[in-house]
Amino acid sequence: MDTKTKPGWYFGWNIVAAATALTLLTVGMRMSIGPFFIPMVLDLGFSRSLLSGIVAAGMMFYGIGMPLAGYLVAVRGTRFVLLLGTAITVVSTIGTVLARDPVSFFLAFGVGSSIGLAFTSPVALTPVISRWFVRRRGTALFFLSTGSMAGIAILTPVFSWAIGAFGWQATLLGFAAVFVALAVPTVLFVMKDDAPAQADLPAAAASSAAPTPAQAAAGGMRLRDAIRTKPFWLICFGLFTCGYSMNLMGTHGVPMLMDHGFDATTSSLGIGTIGLVAIFSTLFLGRLSDVMPRRMILAAIYLVRGLGFLAMTAVTLQWELFTTAAIGGLAWAGSIALSSAILADVYGVRLVGVLYGWAYLGHQVGATISSLLGGWAYDLCGTHWVSFGSAGALLIAAAYVSTRLPGRADPPMAAMPLPRRA
């Protein structure tokens, strides 16, 4: 099939656009639970702690679904996984609307919906984009981060309005209808796993391109060998720290700022500034990642974010808050896209889906821990410095660890297993 829709237009960008739109919906739905929380509590008669527990469990099942999605993409293809995820999401949404007791609500919303959204998440989309892009892989994958940030920024107010106008059940059903209307046509007519042999490399470069030593070494690597290598675990540590920090800010950022004397509106706008700046910074970082060493950009992202966490905990004036939020927003997104791009560089596109899935499970483990630690540490110590300080320290450590990752043209570090105990 011809991969160009018009002269000069590379079909891979159609896939990126469709993947970004799907990411906007999936990540936006997963990370915009806030507007649903109180209406669900009042309507279902659940306690806040019970619903919080179900939401936290859902975050874990979302993470558990990631490696399964990556595996299925490798053996059954992108279209199969996306269509299966869409079907699970729709059925689970209907089950959530009909549920009236904690068990059925947990199974539908906490388990089913989380698995369905995991199957349509960036983990399922990263392999197909990695196949279609080599020269501009960083830029292409960064668009998924843009979709994630836009999903949180757009769907949160949309859900708030829709719930007020139609109720939370109708809002969920409306989301499912929009999701099907977008997902099914794009999956059937846009998503194609059979990329050109040399992807987006120019013809002259493609004819003379040879695999790097790392790519050649990784070409025949098995999954069980890959997960024993050092780069994989370095990526896992970074993504654990990413999930730990991002979910801590999302869950406890506003309460922390309010405890420092800011009102609710100012606190929300401060946190919102981070996401707003991140939407635009991802586009710049994506272009930068295709011309500079990706590991160093990843290290810079973690370092700036770590310093931002420490600064955010100390701000007391509005200009300090918004300045810190704007600077932090420059590095708020991109760690996930860069991690997946580095995995593809080191291990090749054949293993990137399942490896990314397992690494993203660590992201969700970090998110769950920070959600619990943020409240527990404040109740015990009366300060947010324990949770936010630990996030800052972990991010600075992740910055150093990222500098130890292999580059695209480095010797085959990917083929060197972790040392065994004697």
RODO-2510 file (C-alpha; in nm, 4 decimals, decimal comma):
residues 422
     n   res          X          Y          Z
     1     m     0,0000     0,0000     0,0000
     2     d     0,1191     0,3478    -0,0819
     3     t     0,2351     0,5158     0,2363
     4     k     0,1961     0,8699     0,1064
     5     t    -0,1372     1,0428     0,0823
     6     k     0,0104     1,3291    -0,1245
     7     p     0,3573     1,4183    -0,2558
     8     g     0,5912     1,4915     0,0309
     9     w     0,3487     1,3765     0,2974
    10     y     0,4651     1,0793     0,5038
    11     f     0,1813     0,8491     0,6104
    12     g     0,3414     0,7962     0,9494
    13     w     0,2231     1,1425     1,0559
    14     n    -0,1374     1,0257     1,0065
    15     i    -0,0647     0,7505     1,2575
    16     v     0,0891     1,0025     1,4979
    17     a    -0,2193     1,2270     1,4727
    18     a    -0,4564     0,9370     1,5376
    19     a    -0,2420     0,8091     1,8258
    20     t    -0,2279     1,1562     1,9820
    21     a    -0,6083     1,1869     1,9685
    22     l    -0,6513     0,8441     2,1282
    23     t    -0,3987     0,9350     2,3971
    24     l    -0,5888     1,2556     2,4701
    25     l    -0,8991     1,0482     2,5461
    26     t    -0,7398     0,7542     2,7294
    27     v    -0,4972     0,9455     2,9509
    28     g    -0,7471     1,2288     2,9929
    29     m    -1,0074     0,9842     3,1197
    30     r    -0,7651     0,8064     3,3511
    31     m    -0,6205     1,1267     3,4974
    32     s    -0,9429     1,3332     3,5161
    33     i    -1,1282     1,1347     3,7804
    34     g    -1,1552     1,4382     4,0090
    35     p    -1,4817     1,5799     3,8680
    36     f    -1,6516     1,2396     3,9072
    37     f    -1,5419     1,1822     4,2667
    38     i    -1,7989     1,3734     4,4748
    39     p    -2,0960     1,2970     4,2442
    40     m    -2,0134     0,9263     4,2634
    41     v    -1,9818     0,9394     4,6425
    42     l    -2,3175     1,1137     4,6803
    43     d    -2,5030     0,8983     4,4293
    44     l    -2,3647     0,5577     4,5247
    45     g    -2,3437     0,6177     4,8983
    46     f    -1,9766     0,5159     4,9121
    47     s    -1,7406     0,6676     5,1647
    48     r    -1,4554     0,8768     5,0318
    49     s    -1,2024     0,6264     5,1591
    50     l    -1,3815     0,3407     4,9811
    51     l    -1,3951     0,5228     4,6494
    52     s    -1,0345     0,6395     4,6939
    53     g    -0,9317     0,2782     4,7427
    54     i    -1,1118     0,1737     4,4246
    55     v    -0,9479     0,4568     4,2294
    56     a    -0,6037     0,3628     4,3674
    57     a    -0,6616    -0,0020     4,2762
    58     g    -0,7652     0,1130     3,9301
    59     m    -0,4314     0,2892     3,8891
    60     m    -0,2552    -0,0373     3,9671
    61     f    -0,4706    -0,2385     3,7243
    62     y    -0,4001     0,0291     3,4633
    63     g    -0,0309    -0,0407     3,5184
    64     i    -0,0794    -0,4188     3,5202
    65     g    -0,2545    -0,3948     3,1835
    66     m     0,0469    -0,2224     3,0264
    67     p     0,2854    -0,5202     2,9862
    68     l    -0,0083    -0,7350     2,8739
    69     a    -0,0921    -0,4751     2,6095
    70     g     0,2716    -0,4635     2,4972
    71     y     0,2842    -0,8431     2,4689
    72     l    -0,0388    -0,8637     2,2705
    73     v     0,0787    -0,5920     2,0319
    74     a     0,3908    -0,7987     1,9645
    75     v     0,2002    -1,1210     1,8928
    76     r    -0,1374    -1,0010     1,7579
    77     g    -0,0729    -0,6539     1,6220
    78     t    -0,1758    -0,2980     1,7030
    79     r    -0,5257    -0,3109     1,5525
    80     f    -0,6276    -0,6179     1,7531
    81     v    -0,5189    -0,4661     2,0840
    82     l    -0,6776    -0,1271     2,0196
    83     l    -1,0113    -0,2786     1,9124
    84     l    -1,0077    -0,5158     2,2098
    85     g    -0,9315    -0,2245     2,4439
    86     t    -1,2125    -0,0183     2,2916
    87     a    -1,4609    -0,3023     2,3425
    88     i    -1,3502    -0,3570     2,7042
    89     t    -1,3755     0,0174     2,7736
    90     v    -1,7307     0,0391     2,6384
    91     v    -1,8542    -0,2715     2,8236
    92     s    -1,6871    -0,1559     3,1467
    93     t    -1,8365     0,1919     3,1142
    94     i    -2,1855     0,0458     3,0841
    95     g    -2,1117    -0,1780     3,3830
    96     t    -1,9916     0,1230     3,5838
    97     v    -2,3111     0,3149     3,5120
    98     l    -2,5260     0,0185     3,6151
    99     a    -2,3237    -0,0735     3,9269
   100     r    -2,4815     0,0070     4,2631
   101     d    -2,2626    -0,1882     4,5073
   102     p    -1,8880    -0,1670     4,5817
   103     v    -1,7960    -0,5068     4,4334
   104     s    -1,9614    -0,4566     4,0957
   105     f    -1,8349    -0,0977     4,0793
   106     f    -1,4807    -0,2150     4,1577
   107     l    -1,4927    -0,4849     3,8891
   108     a    -1,6337    -0,2499     3,6248
   109     f    -1,4576     0,0776     3,7021
   110     g    -1,1493    -0,0331     3,8955
   111     v    -1,0588    -0,3402     3,6896
   112     g    -1,2400    -0,3436     3,3543
   113     s    -1,2131     0,0223     3,2648
   114     s    -0,8472     0,0323     3,3713
   115     i    -0,7553    -0,2674     3,1554
   116     g    -0,9477    -0,1280     2,8584
   117     l    -0,7763     0,2086     2,8813
   118     a    -0,4366     0,0383     2,9224
   119     f    -0,4964    -0,1483     2,5954
   120     t    -0,5574     0,1841     2,4171
   121     s    -0,2805     0,3739     2,5980
   122     p     0,0548     0,4980     2,4645
   123     v     0,2055     0,1569     2,5438
   124     a    -0,0040     0,0036     2,2652
   125     l     0,0758     0,2927     2,0310
   126     t     0,4504     0,3282     2,0876
   127     p     0,5564     0,0183     1,8840
   128     v     0,3713     0,1209     1,5671
   129     i     0,5092     0,4757     1,5848
   130     s     0,8597     0,3392     1,6495
   131     r     0,8294     0,1263     1,3341
   132     w     0,7283     0,4224     1,1195
   133     f     0,9901     0,6633     1,2546
   134     v     1,3674     0,6375     1,2925
   135     r     1,5055     0,9801     1,2053
   136     r     1,2271     1,1710     1,3853
   137     r     1,1272     0,9098     1,6408
   138     g     1,1667     1,1481     1,9331
   139     t     0,9408     1,4112     1,7780
   140     a     0,6773     1,1530     1,6867
   141     l     0,6668     0,9967     2,0334
   142     f     0,6615     1,3349     2,2038
   143     f     0,3252     1,4029     2,0395
   144     l     0,1831     1,1315     2,2681
   145     s     0,3004     1,3362     2,5659
   146     t     0,1307     1,6398     2,4147
   147     g    -0,1897     1,4355     2,3874
   148     s    -0,1573     1,3312     2,7503
   149     m    -0,1177     1,6874     2,8744
   150     a    -0,3974     1,8115     2,6489
   151     g    -0,6240     1,5332     2,7717
   152     i    -0,5831     1,6399     3,1330
   153     a    -0,6202     2,0092     3,0467
   154     i    -0,9253     1,9639     2,8204
   155     l    -1,1235     1,6754     2,9680
   156     t    -1,1156     1,7948     3,3296
   157     p    -1,3237     2,1102     3,2627
   158     v    -1,5348     1,9296     2,9996
   159     f    -1,6220     1,6560     3,2482
   160     s    -1,6976     1,9130     3,5176
   161     w    -1,9432     2,0935     3,2875
   162     a    -2,1031     1,7749     3,1557
   163     i    -2,1517     1,6248     3,5025
   164     g    -2,3196     1,9434     3,6204
   165     a    -2,5477     1,9480     3,3162
   166     f    -2,6245     1,5779     3,2624
   167     g    -2,4924     1,3772     3,5599
   168     w    -2,1914     1,1510     3,5932
   169     q    -2,3571     0,8435     3,4364
   170     a    -2,4555     1,0266     3,1166
   171     t    -2,1103     1,1859     3,1015
   172     l    -1,9408     0,8454     3,1145
   173     l    -2,1712     0,7086     2,8440
   174     g    -2,1039     1,0173     2,6314
   175     f    -1,7315     0,9625     2,6700
   176     a    -1,7699     0,5997     2,5595
   177     a    -1,9676     0,7073     2,2510
   178     v    -1,7058     0,9651     2,1519
   179     f    -1,4296     0,7131     2,2167
   180     v    -1,5865     0,4539     1,9847
   181     a    -1,6574     0,7151     1,7166
   182     l    -1,2894     0,8153     1,7154
   183     a    -1,1176     0,4841     1,7873
   184     v    -1,2868     0,2437     1,5465
   185     p    -1,2380     0,4391     1,2202
   186     t    -0,8806     0,5394     1,3016
   187     v    -0,7863     0,1866     1,4044
   188     l    -0,9357     0,0340     1,0889
   189     f    -0,8162     0,2909     0,8360
   190     v    -0,5089     0,4624     0,9840
   191     m    -0,3203     0,2214     1,2110
   192     k    -0,0862     0,0101     0,9986
   193     d     0,1950    -0,2023     1,1387
   194     d     0,3602    -0,2604     0,7984
   195     a     0,5902     0,0412     0,7865
   196     p     0,8377     0,0980     0,5001
   197     a     1,1639    -0,0900     0,5406
   198     q     1,3665     0,2226     0,6236
   199     a     1,0766     0,4136     0,7802
   200     d     1,1216     0,7924     0,7561
   201     l     1,4890     0,7910     0,6589
   202     p     1,5617     0,9901     0,3408
   203     a     1,6221     0,7740     0,0358
   204     a     1,9936     0,8526     0,0249
   205     a     2,0386     0,7795     0,3938
   206     a     1,8204     0,4685     0,3797
   207     s     2,0272     0,3113     0,1020
   208     s     2,3453     0,3437     0,3041
   209     a     2,2026     0,3080     0,6551
   210     a     2,3386     0,0266     0,8667
   211     p     2,2220    -0,0753     1,2134
   212     t     2,4214     0,0578     1,5054
   213     p     2,6173    -0,1930     1,7147
   214     a     2,3533    -0,1751     1,9869
   215     q     2,0716    -0,2380     1,7402
   216     a     2,2578    -0,5265     1,5813
   217     a     2,3230    -0,6845     1,9209
   218     a     1,9631    -0,6364     2,0279
   219     g     1,8115    -0,7632     1,7038
   220     g     1,7999    -1,1255     1,8169
   221     m     1,7603    -1,0596     2,1882
   222     r     1,4873    -1,2451     2,3741
   223     l     1,2607    -1,0762     2,6255
   224     r     1,4021    -1,2652     2,9226
   225     d     1,7522    -1,1566     2,8207
   226     a     1,6478    -0,7952     2,7720
   227     i     1,4958    -0,7622     3,1196
   228     r     1,8270    -0,8751     3,2693
   229     t     2,0177    -0,5870     3,1138
   230     k     2,1197    -0,2692     3,2905
   231     p     1,9552    -0,0118     3,0577
   232     f     1,6111    -0,1627     3,1117
   233     w     1,6342    -0,1268     3,4889
   234     l     1,7724     0,2251     3,4626
   235     i     1,4648     0,3167     3,2553
   236     c     1,2425     0,1418     3,5119
   237     f     1,3896     0,3460     3,7968
   238     g     1,3351     0,6673     3,6044
   239     l     0,9721     0,5834     3,5244
   240     f     0,9065     0,4772     3,8851
   241     t     1,0311     0,8203     3,9909
   242     c     0,8232     0,9863     3,7184
   243     g     0,5028     0,8190     3,8405
   244     y     0,5913     0,8903     4,2030
   245     s     0,6405     1,2614     4,1396
   246     m     0,3621     1,3302     3,8896
   247     n     0,0898     1,1558     4,0872
   248     l     0,2098     1,3174     4,4108
   249     m     0,1725     1,6608     4,2529
   250     g    -0,1608     1,5701     4,0959
   251     t    -0,3063     1,4301     4,4178
   252     h    -0,1473     1,6426     4,6904
   253     g    -0,0199     1,9529     4,5092
   254     v    -0,3304     2,1676     4,5691
   255     p    -0,3672     2,0656     4,9365
   256     m     0,0032     2,1346     4,9899
   257     l    -0,0241     2,4865     4,8452
   258     m    -0,3401     2,5579     5,0448
   259     d    -0,1581     2,4535     5,3613
   260     h     0,1035     2,7151     5,2676
   261     g    -0,1574     2,9906     5,2648
   262     f    -0,2751     3,0010     4,9033
   263     d    -0,6493     2,9898     4,8348
   264     a    -0,8049     2,7026     4,6372
   265     t    -0,8308     2,8973     4,3098
   266     t    -0,4708     3,0195     4,3172
   267     s    -0,3478     2,6720     4,4106
   268     s    -0,5398     2,5120     4,1228
   269     l    -0,4162     2,7739     3,8760
   270     g    -0,0603     2,7159     3,9947
   271     i    -0,0816     2,3429     3,9280
   272     g    -0,2673     2,4084     3,6022
   273     t     0,0150     2,6324     3,4835
   274     i     0,2475     2,3325     3,4929
   275     g     0,0269     2,1369     3,2518
   276     l    -0,0373     2,4355     3,0262
   277     v     0,3322     2,5066     2,9775
   278     a     0,4004     2,1339     2,9320
   279     i     0,1677     2,1148     2,6300
   280     f     0,3951     2,3495     2,4356
   281     s     0,7288     2,2422     2,5819
   282     t     0,6797     1,8834     2,4619
   283     l     0,6862     1,9981     2,0985
   284     f     1,0205     2,1721     2,1494
   285     l     1,1676     1,8838     2,3486
   286     g     1,0583     1,6361     2,0827
   287     r     1,2504     1,8192     1,8109
   288     l     1,5475     1,8561     2,0418
   289     s     1,5538     1,4819     2,1171
   290     d     1,6152     1,4038     1,7486
   291     v     1,9310     1,6156     1,7278
   292     m     2,0818     1,5784     2,0770
   293     p     2,1585     1,2737     2,2947
   294     r     1,8253     1,1575     2,4337
   295     r     1,9742     1,0388     2,7611
   296     m     2,1058     1,3872     2,8387
   297     i     1,7693     1,5489     2,7631
   298     l     1,6023     1,2900     2,9863
   299     a     1,8529     1,3666     3,2628
   300     a     1,7857     1,7405     3,2268
   301     i     1,4092     1,6815     3,2519
   302     y     1,4451     1,4846     3,5742
   303     l     1,6890     1,7385     3,7211
   304     v     1,4719     2,0434     3,6478
   305     r     1,1628     1,8621     3,7752
   306     g     1,3433     1,7583     4,0951
   307     l     1,4577     2,1120     4,1694
   308     g     1,1067     2,2310     4,0890
   309     f     0,9566     1,9980     4,3484
   310     l     1,1859     2,1324     4,6163
   311     a     1,1105     2,4908     4,5125
   312     m     0,7340     2,4342     4,4969
   313     t     0,7373     2,3145     4,8570
   314     a     0,9031     2,6409     4,9660
   315     v     0,7013     2,9020     4,7716
   316     t     0,5013     3,1514     4,9769
   317     l     0,4211     3,4316     4,7276
   318     q     0,2086     3,4199     4,4128
   319     w     0,4886     3,5277     4,1786
   320     e     0,7102     3,2550     4,3252
   321     l     0,4349     2,9988     4,2721
   322     f     0,3652     3,0836     3,9078
   323     t     0,7325     3,1300     3,8190
   324     t     0,8193     2,7914     3,9681
   325     a     0,5191     2,6293     3,7993
   326     a     0,6124     2,7732     3,4592
   327     i     0,9749     2,6581     3,4869
   328     g     0,8635     2,3174     3,6140
   329     g     0,6195     2,2879     3,3249
   330     l     0,9100     2,3034     3,0813
   331     a     1,0227     1,9656     3,2141
   332     w     0,6897     1,8232     3,3306
   333     a     0,6280     1,6042     3,0258
   334     g     0,8667     1,4125     2,8062
   335     s     1,0215     1,1559     3,0392
   336     i     0,7792     0,8859     2,9233
   337     a     0,8244     0,9643     2,5531
   338     l     1,2032     0,9764     2,5856
   339     s     1,2096     0,6514     2,7840
   340     s     1,0120     0,4704     2,5149
   341     a     1,2312     0,6198     2,2403
   342     i     1,5478     0,5068     2,4211
   343     l     1,4038     0,1564     2,4663
   344     a     1,3375     0,1434     2,0913
   345     d     1,6896     0,2695     2,0169
   346     v     1,8566     0,0149     2,2440
   347     y     1,6381    -0,2951     2,1998
   348     g     1,4692    -0,2380     1,8641
   349     v     1,1003    -0,2038     1,7812
   350     r     1,0303    -0,5771     1,8205
   351     l     1,0612    -0,5644     2,1998
   352     v     0,9774    -0,2015     2,2707
   353     g     0,6061    -0,2590     2,3399
   354     v     0,6387    -0,5261     2,6053
   355     l     0,9499    -0,3689     2,7641
   356     y     0,7757    -0,0323     2,7785
   357     g     0,4723    -0,2024     2,9314
   358     w     0,6754    -0,3576     3,2115
   359     a     0,8636    -0,0325     3,2710
   360     y     0,5346     0,1598     3,2850
   361     l     0,4098    -0,0797     3,5510
   362     g     0,6882     0,0651     3,7663
   363     h     0,5497     0,4108     3,6875
   364     q     0,2128     0,3077     3,8310
   365     v     0,3725     0,1476     4,1373
   366     g     0,5427     0,4798     4,2070
   367     a     0,2127     0,6629     4,1555
   368     t     0,0342     0,4390     4,4051
   369     i     0,3072     0,4730     4,6694
   370     s     0,3169     0,8520     4,6478
   371     s    -0,0618     0,8775     4,6722
   372     l    -0,0549     0,6888     4,9997
   373     l     0,2655     0,8486     5,1320
   374     g     0,1475     1,2031     5,0671
   375     g    -0,1436     1,1729     5,3093
   376     w     0,0196     0,9400     5,5612
   377     a     0,3409     1,1449     5,5977
   378     y     0,1488     1,4693     5,6449
   379     d    -0,0764     1,3165     5,9103
   380     l     0,2256     1,1749     6,0913
   381     c     0,4732     1,4630     6,0575
   382     g     0,2536     1,7655     5,9886
   383     t     0,4604     1,8665     5,6843
   384     h     0,4705     1,7982     5,3110
   385     w     0,8488     1,8022     5,3074
   386     v     0,8665     1,4255     5,3621
   387     s     0,6721     1,3340     5,0477
   388     f     0,7719     1,6256     4,8231
   389     g     1,1310     1,6232     4,9480
   390     s     1,1615     1,2518     4,8748
   391     a     1,0207     1,3147     4,5252
   392     g     1,2816     1,5835     4,4649
   393     a     1,5622     1,3557     4,5840
   394     l     1,4418     1,0655     4,3676
   395     l     1,4182     1,2902     4,0610
   396     i     1,7737     1,4165     4,1097
   397     a     1,8897     1,0547     4,1440
   398     a     1,6973     0,9667     3,8259
   399     a     1,8788     1,2505     3,6477
   400     y     2,2158     1,0952     3,7336
   401     v     2,0973     0,7446     3,6439
   402     s     1,9773     0,8665     3,3028
   403     t     2,3279     0,9831     3,2125
   404     r     2,4377     0,6188     3,2402
   405     l     2,2022     0,5056     2,9631
   406     p     2,3540     0,4039     2,6271
   407     g     2,3334     0,6315     2,3257
   408     r     2,2071     0,5368     1,9821
   409     a     2,5584     0,4780     1,8474
   410     d     2,7187     0,3377     2,1624
   411     p     2,8742    -0,0089     2,1862
   412     p     2,6236    -0,2889     2,2551
   413     m     2,5648    -0,2197     2,6233
   414     a     2,2202    -0,3742     2,5743
   415     a     2,3857    -0,7104     2,5290
   416     m     2,5629    -0,6927     2,8634
   417     p     2,3549    -0,8642     3,1357
   418     l     2,3442    -0,7519     3,4926
   419     p     2,6161    -0,9184     3,6995
   420     r     2,5130    -1,2239     3,8974
   421     r     2,6021    -1,2930     4,2553
   422     a     2,8788    -1,5434     4,3020
***
